[in-house]
Amino acid sequence: MFDGAIHPDTAEGDRANLDAILERYDTLMDDPAGITPEDATDLNALAGIFDLDTARPPQDLWPDVRAVLTAQSPRVVEEPVPADEADALTVLVVEDDPEMAQDLPVLLVEAGHDVVGPFHSAEAAEVAAGLHAIDVALLDINLSGPVDGGTLGRGLKTRWGLKVIFLSGDVAAARHADIAETMIIKPYRGADVLGALRRVPGDNSV
């Protein structure tokens, strides 16, 4: 059961993903001359997701981004906060990690939301999106099969007008910030997911 933190069997790997991001940019800040345009672009995109001021050099921007990332990482056990009936959403879940794919729907249903999925591939999710009235898609970036979550998200938004929230431990996910409501960094708490859903704007187009 989803207890407000990710499943213990996946915690080590997801923490490693976050640690890799932190180590990458911490190392770059030790030698700012080694920051490539791609590094700066990824950092700006990640900062934009968290509504941080990106009109700053990477050395000034990274401490704020780092603070947001590490603030999400504590493994706190929390009870889901039920959604009001008027705020309940139909959520498409696309996650290829078996344990997280099992736990996320439990969290969402206990909080009062309806769930379509989980799916581990983009192809199955695209079919489901055409068969259900979905409000928002929770998408992992790295999926089984040839289509990643970023490409899937663009297709869902373009074809069906779905709102998209990315779940990822990969800073490259920030490159898709232009189509996302937000991005939840792995490892995350149940409260992070439910809080992001509460902030999804209304007037869904599906």
C-alpha positions in Angstrom: 0.0 0.0 0.0 1.1 3.6 -0.7 1.9 5.0 2.7 2.9 8.6 1.7 6.3 7.6 0.5 7.5 5.5 -2.4 7.6 1.7 -1.9 10.6 0.7 0.1 11.8 -1.7 -2.7 12.1 1.3 -5.1 13.4 3.9 -2.6 17.1 3.1 -3.1 17.0 3.4 -6.8 14.9 6.6 -6.9 17.1 8.2 -4.2 20.0 7.4 -6.4 18.4 9.2 -9.3 18.0 12.4 -7.2 21.5 12.0 -5.9 22.8 11.8 -9.4 21.1 15.1 -10.4 22.5 16.8 -7.2 26.0 15.4 -7.8 26.0 16.4 -11.5 25.2 20.1 -10.8 27.2 20.3 -7.6 30.2 19.2 -9.6 29.5 21.6 -12.4 29.2 24.5 -9.9 32.7 23.7 -8.6 34.0 24.5 -12.1 31.5 26.8 -13.8 33.7 27.0 -16.9 32.6 23.4 -17.6 28.9 24.2 -17.8 27.8 23.5 -21.3 24.8 25.2 -23.0 22.9 22.0 -22.7 23.6 21.9 -18.9 22.4 25.5 -18.6 19.3 24.8 -20.7 18.3 21.8 -18.6 18.8 23.8 -15.4 16.7 26.7 -16.6 14.0 24.3 -17.7 14.0 22.6 -14.3 13.9 26.0 -12.5 11.0 27.1 -14.7 8.9 24.2 -13.5 9.3 25.4 -10.0 8.6 29.0 -11.0 12.1 30.2 -10.1 13.7 33.2 -11.7 15.8 31.9 -14.6 17.3 35.3 -15.5 20.4 34.4 -13.5 23.6 32.6 -14.2 23.7 28.9 -13.4 25.9 29.5 -10.3 23.2 31.7 -8.8 20.2 29.6 -9.9 21.4 26.2 -8.8 21.2 26.7 -5.0 17.5 27.6 -5.3 16.8 24.6 -7.6 18.8 22.3 -5.3 16.8 23.6 -2.3 13.5 22.7 -4.0 14.7 19.2 -5.0 16.0 18.3 -1.6 12.8 19.6 0.1 10.8 17.0 -1.8 13.1 14.1 -0.8 12.2 13.3 2.8 10.4 10.0 3.2 7.5 11.2 5.4 4.6 8.8 6.1 1.4 10.8 5.6 -2.3 9.9 5.4 -3.9 10.9 2.1 -6.0 14.0 2.3 -9.4 13.1 0.7 -10.4 15.3 -2.3 -13.7 17.1 -2.1 -16.2 15.5 -4.4 -16.2 18.6 -6.6 -12.4 18.4 -6.8 -12.2 14.7 -7.6 -10.3 14.0 -10.9 -10.0 11.1 -13.3 -6.3 10.4 -13.5 -4.4 8.5 -16.1 -1.5 6.7 -14.5 1.5 5.7 -16.7 4.4 4.2 -14.7 6.6 1.3 -15.7 8.0 0.6 -12.2 5.8 -2.3 -10.9 5.8 -1.3 -7.3 5.1 2.4 -7.9 2.4 1.4 -10.5 0.7 -0.6 -7.8 1.0 2.0 -5.1 0.0 5.2 -7.0 -3.6 4.1 -7.8 -4.2 3.1 -4.2 -3.1 6.5 -3.0 -5.3 8.2 -5.6 -8.4 6.2 -4.9 -8.1 6.6 -1.2 -7.9 10.4 -1.8 -11.2 10.3 -3.7 -9.9 10.3 -7.3 -10.8 7.9 -10.1 -7.9 6.1 -11.8 -7.5 4.9 -15.4 -4.5 2.5 -15.5 -1.8 2.0 -14.5 -0.1 1.4 -17.8 3.6 0.8 -18.4 3.7 1.7 -22.1 2.7 4.8 -24.1 0.8 2.7 -26.6 -1.6 1.3 -24.1 -2.1 4.7 -22.5 -2.9 6.4 -25.8 -5.6 3.8 -26.4 -7.1 4.4 -22.9 -7.1 8.2 -23.4 -9.4 7.7 -26.4 -11.8 5.6 -24.3 -12.1 7.6 -21.1 -12.9 11.2 -20.0 -9.6 11.9 -18.3 -8.7 15.1 -16.5 -5.0 14.8 -15.9 -2.2 12.3 -16.8 0.5 11.3 -14.3 3.4 10.2 -16.6 6.7 8.7 -15.8 9.3 9.8 -18.4 11.1 6.5 -18.8 8.6 3.9 -20.1 8.6 0.4 -21.5 8.7 0.5 -25.3 10.0 2.9 -27.9 7.9 6.0 -26.8 8.9 7.9 -23.7 6.7 9.9 -21.4 7.6 13.2 -22.9 6.5 12.2 -26.3 3.4 10.6 -24.9 2.6 13.7 -22.9 2.8 15.9 -26.1 0.5 13.5 -27.9 -2.1 13.4 -25.1 -2.1 17.2 -24.8 -2.3 17.8 -28.5 -4.9 15.1 -29.3 -7.1 15.0 -26.2 -6.3 18.3 -24.4 -5.1 16.5 -21.3 -3.2 18.2 -18.5 0.1 16.5 -17.8 2.2 16.0 -14.7 5.5 14.3 -15.1 7.0 11.9 -12.5 10.7 11.7 -12.9 14.1 11.4 -11.4 15.8 12.6 -14.6 16.6 16.2 -15.0 16.1 15.8 -18.7 12.4 15.7 -18.1 12.5 19.4 -17.6 12.9 19.7 -21.4 9.2 19.0 -21.5 8.2 21.7 -19.1 6.3 23.6 -21.8 3.5 21.0 -21.8 3.4 20.1 -18.1 1.4 21.5 -15.2 4.3 20.6 -13.0 7.0 17.9 -12.5 7.2 15.8 -9.4 10.8 14.7 -8.7 11.5 11.1 -7.6 11.8 10.1 -4.9 8.5 11.8 -3.8 5.9 11.6 -1.1 2.2 10.9 -1.5 1.6 14.4 -0.4 3.6 15.7 -3.3 1.3 13.9 -5.8 -1.9 14.9 -4.1 -0.8 18.5 -3.7 0.1 18.7 -7.4 -3.4 17.4 -8.3 -5.1 19.9 -6.1 -3.2 22.7 -8.0 -4.4 21.5 -11.4 -6.6 24.3 -12.9 -10.2 23.6 -13.7 -12.1 23.8 -17.0 -10.8 20.5 -18.2 -11.3 20.1 -21.9 -12.1 16.4 -21.8 
